[in-house]
Amino acid sequence: MNSAEKRLIEATMNEHRRSQIRTMFNQMKQYNVIVSGIDGRKVEVEKGHWVVDFASCNYLGLDLDSETSNDIDKEIKNWGVHPSWCRLVASPGIYDALERELAELIGTETTLIIPTVTLISISVLPALVGKNGVLILDKSGHETMYEGAKIARDSGATLESFRQDDFETLETMLKKHKDNPRKVIMVDGVYSMSGDFARIPELVSLAKKYDAILYIDDAHGFGIVGENPTSDMPYGFNGNGIVKYYGLDYENIIYVGGCSKAYSSMAAFVGCSHEMKTFLQAFATTYDLSGPCPTASLSTLANGLKINKARGDQYRKRLWELTNRTIKGLRALGYTVFNKSGFPIVYALIGDNDALIDSANMLYEKGILVTVSPYPMVIRGEEGHRITLTAANTHEEVDQLLAAFSDVKDCLTEKRFLKTK
């Protein structure tokens, strides 16, 4: 490391709260893990140690479904490995087919594919509000929406925020900006830490009342939640997203879905009207400045959509059963679990960074891989482990998870570390 690098890093470490995350790299076995082998949902990590993967967001297990990779070679022969036009210049025909199929699935006029939800956030949000519009952010929303909103704010837009489900504050902000023609409310469809569902009907009602747009980042919900939920199928059917889960149309809504989770493919999309699509093709900078999705990812997405039609609901039913087993088991052990929806994001509260490190290392040694969430990734006092279930997990793996958390609880209780609410 040269002296300029050293000074830069030291200055940032001294002033930025994320320096705590950098410090954890030397203490946390669950960070920066190198995977050297995969056997179902078990992964081999350094030194021949195998762990059960509860950190993946491959919710439907399509990454391990052999049909997902069908005909990739054929598509690569058709389009090349990576047709490197920006989309404004040209797009392989597979894009058009997928955009029409996604629109049919979620029920919008059309869709626009861009490689990632992050790239959508940092381009579509600034495009929607321009220099003088207003962005109103749910504080529990994903960090990438905040990053996109900051870009818009730097160009002159106004950025406000409200706490999750605080509709009174949200309405006050909408009243304040009622005469501004560019108002966008930003929320997650399914919150990425708790797994809870945004209260979309109330949000849509306010958006319509004040002539605003509701921007829904459904990166986690797309592919899992869907229309007509029942007691037997609590997630609903078809995995066509949080808007359909509530039985709504897309009036005053711009819907963003991610395919890298449920569909295990690098792609994301905006569900919108034809006129809005044309607008975004001109104004969303990542449409013309970003590289495209690799052909293989577009091919696996196409296969995933076929699998979804054939047996997606079967996978979703199994996923509900595994998630329900996990939530009930953790709560029976005495853990506070942030999940009211039964969605396969299960957040087990620890409540202290030091205890979090100890428990993460114990879980790792006992063969469990989770997503460790310390402060400042979450607010102080809500440090915990995010467990993500997939349809490719097994009941035996869930039992192993619960046994490991039982041992962790005994250790943390003895040290008076475990926090409950």
N, C-alpha and C positions, 0 to 999 in steps of 0.2 A: 504494500500500500504506500503510495507516495504521500508527501506532506500535505498537498492540497486535498486529497481524499480524506486524510486523517482529520484535518481541521474541519472539513465539511461535516463528516460523520459526528465528530465530537460536539460540534455546535448544535446539530440537530438533536442528538441524544440528550443534551442538557435542557432543551426547551420543549420537547414534544412528548406527549403522554404515551405515544406508541413505543417509546424507548423501553417501557416495561415488557412489551412483547418481545423485543429484541433480546432483552436480558433472559427471558424464559427459554430462548433457544438452547442455552447451556444447561437448563434444568429439566426440560420437558422431553421425555422419550416419545411423546405422541406428536411432536412437531417435526416437519421435514423428513418424514419416514420415507425410506427408499424401498419400494416393493420389487422383489426379485422373482416372484412367482405367484400364480393365482390358481386356486382349486375351488371352483364354485365361489362362495362368499368368504372363503378363507384366503388370506394373502400371506405370503412368506416375506418377512422383513429381514433386516440385516442380522447376520449371525445365525441364520437358519431358524429364526423364531417365527412361528405361525400365529396369526391373530385373526379373529372373526371381524369382518368389516361391517361396522355399524356407523361408518362415516360417509359412505357413498350416497349420492342422491339418485341412483339408478332405480327409481321407485318400482317400476314394473319389471325390473330384472332383464330388460331387453339387451343389455350389454352381454349377457350370458345366454341369450336365446339364439340358437344356431341359425334360425331363419332371418335374423336381422342382417346378416352379412351376405344373403343371397344376391347374386347378380352384380356385386360391386365391380368385378372385372369387366362385365359388359358395359356398365355405365362409364367406367374409366376409358374404355375403348371408344365409346361414343363421344365423350366430352373432354378427354384428357384428365390427368391427375388433378390439375388445379387451373382451370381457365382464368387467367389473371387479368381479365378486364375488370375495371370497376363496373358496378352494375349500371351506372348511368350510360356507359358506352354500349355494353352488350351483356346478355345473360344466356347461358345454355337453356334449352327448352325445358329441362327438368325443373327449373325454378318456376316456370309458369304453371306446370302441372301441379306442383306442390302447393303453390299459392292458391290455386283453385280448390284443391282438396282440403286444405286447412280452412278456407272460408266456408266450405260446405259443412265441415265438422263443427265449427264454433257458431255458425249462423250469421256471419257478417257478409257484406257485399263482396269484399275482397280482403286479401292480406298482402303484406309486403315483408319479404324475408330479408333480414340483415343478420350477420353471423352470430351476434351475442346480444343478450338483454342489456349489458353494459353499453355497448355501442349504440343501441337504441336510446337509452337514457341520455347519453351525452350529446345526441344529435337531435332527436325528436323533441325533447322538452324545450331546448332553446329555440327550435323552429316554431313551436306552437305559440310562444309568448313574445318573440322578437325583442325589441329594445324597451318596450313600455308595458308589457303585460305583467300578470301577477301569477306566481306559483305559490300554492298553499300545500305544505308538506305534512303528512302524518309522521310524527316523530318516530314511530315504530316501523316506518317504511324502510326499504332496503337502502343501504349506503349509496348504491349506484344512482338512485334517484336524486339523492342529495348532491352527488358529484355533478350530475347533469344540471341541477338547479343552480349550483354555484357558477357554472359556465354562463347560464342565462343571466344571473345576477350581475356578473362582471360586464355583460353587454348592456346593462341598464334596467333589466327586469327587477321587479320587487319579489322578495322571497319572505313568506310568512310560514309559521308552523303551528300545529295543534297536537295535543295528545290524542292517542288512539281512543276513539269512541267519544271524544269531547265535542259533540255536535253543537253545543251552545257556543263554544269559542269559534268553531268553524263558521257558524252562521254569522257571528259578529264580524268576522273577517270578510265574508262574502258581501255583507251589507256595506262595509267600509269601501269596498271596491266595486260596488254594484254597477257603476257607470263605465267601467273598463270593459271593452269588448273581448279582451283576451284574459280569461281567468281559468286556471287549470288546478284542480285538486288532485294530489298525488297520493296513492295508497297502494299497499300490497293487497293482492287478492287473498293469499294465504301468507300470514306473517312467518318470515323465514327462521325465527328463533323459537316461537311458541307453538307454531302449527295452527294457531287460531285463524278463523275466517273473518275478514273484514265485513262489516255490516253494510253491504253494498246497497240494499234497498233504501236505507236512510240517507246514504251518501248521494245516490242518484236523485232522490227527492229534493235535496238541497241544491244539487247541480242544476236541475230543471228550474227550480224556483228562482235562482239567480243567474240563469243563462250562462252556466259555466260548463266546462268539460271535466269529466271524471276520468283520470288516467289511471288504469289499473295494471300494475305489474304482477302478473299471475305466473311468474316463473316457476313457482313450486306447484301451484294448483292445477295448471294445464296438464292433462294426461291422467290426473287422479280424480278430482272432483268433477261432477257432471250433472246432467239433468235428472229430474224426477227421483231424488233420494227417497229410500224407504228404510224401514227397520232392518230388513234383510240386506239391503245395499246402502249403507249410510253415506258412502261417498257419492251416490248417484250412479248413473249409467253413462257410458261412452267417453268419459274423461274429457268432455268438451268445455270445461272451465267453470270458474266461479260465477260468471254471469248466468250461465245456463243452470247452474246449481240452484240459484234463486228464482229461476223461471222468468228472467227479465229479457227485454230486447236491448239493443245497443244504442238507444237514443241517449245523446249526451255522454257517450262512453267511447274512449279509445282504449282498446284492449291489447295488452302486450303478453304474449306467451313465449315461454322458453322451451326448447326441445332437448337441451342438454341433460335434463333430469329424467323425466318419465320416459323420454324417447332415446336417451343415450346417444344423441347426435348433436353435432355442433351446428346449431341454427336457432334463430329466434324470429319472431314475426310481430307485426302490428296488424291487428284486426280493425278494419275501418271501412268507410265508404269509398267508392271509386274516386270521388273528387278529393277526399283527404289523401288518398294514396298518391294521386298525381301531384298534389301540393308537397308531400313529403319527398317525393322523388326529386323535386327541385330545391327544397329548403333543408332537408336533413343531410348534413355534411357527410355522414358515414355511408350514405348511399353512393356517393361519388368519390370519397376519399379513402374508404376502407377496402381492403382486399375481400374477395368473396369467400363463401364456404367451400371447403374442399369437396370434390365430387363424391368421394366416399361417404362423407357425412350426409350429403343430400340423398344418396342412395340408401343409407341405413334409415334415414327418416322415412323415405317412401316405403320401405319394408315394415318399419314400425307402425305406420298407419294401417297397413294391411293386417298386421298381427292384432292391432287394436280392434279392428272390425271382427276378427275371427275369435279372439279369446281375451280381449282386454278386460272385460268385466269379470272374468274368472280370476285374472291376476289381481284385480282390485279387491275382490272379495277375500282372497287369501291375505292380501296386504292388510286389510282391516282386521282380520283375525289375529295376525301376528302383532300388530300395533296394540290392539286392545289387551292382549296377553301381557305385553311389555308394560303398558301404563298401569294396569291393575297390579302387576307384580312389584313394580317400584313403589307404588303407593302403599302396598301392604308391608313393605320393608320400612316405611316411614319417611320416604323421600317426598319432597314437594315437587310435583311435576307440572310444568307450565303447558297444559294442553287441555282445552275444553272441547275440542272438535273430534278427536280421534284420528286426526291426520298423522301420517307417519314421520313427523318431527316430534321427538319426545325429549323435552328439556328437563333434566334432573338438576335441581338447585343444590349447589354446595355453599356459596355465599361468602367465600374468602379466597383470595388468590393463592395464598400459601397452601391452604387445604386442597385447593384445586390441583395444584402441581403434585402434591403427594398422592391424591386419589387418581389422577391421570396416570402416574407412573405405576401405581398398583394395578390398575386396569390393564395396562399394557403388558405387565409381567404375567397377568392371569389370562392373557390371550384375547383381549378386547381392544379394538380400535374405535374411538369415538372422535367427535369434533370438540375440542377443548375450547371453551369460551371464557377468557379472563376479562377483567377490567384492563384496558378501556374498550375492548370489543363490545362489552355490555356495561350497563351502569353498575357502579360500585354496590356491592351487596347482592347482586344477581349473577355472580359468577357460577358457571355450571358446565355440565356436559350435554351436548346436543347429540342425541342418538337418532339416526335415521334408519328406518326399516325399509327393506325391499321385498318384493314378492319372491326373490331368489333366496332369501334367508329361510331357515328351518326352525321348527319348534325347539329342536335340541340346541340350536345356537342361541335362541332367546333364553332358554334355561341356563345356558352357560353365562350369558350376560347378567342375568338376575343373581346367579350365585356369586359372580365377581362383585356386583354392587352390594351384596350382603356382606361380603368380607370387608369391603371399603367402609361400609356403614359402621361395622364393629370397630374398625380402627379409628375413624373420625369421631365416633361417639366417645371412645376412650380418651381421645385428645380434646374433647369438647369443641370440635370443629364444625360438626354438621349443623347446618342452619335449617330451621323449618319456619313456615309462615302460617 
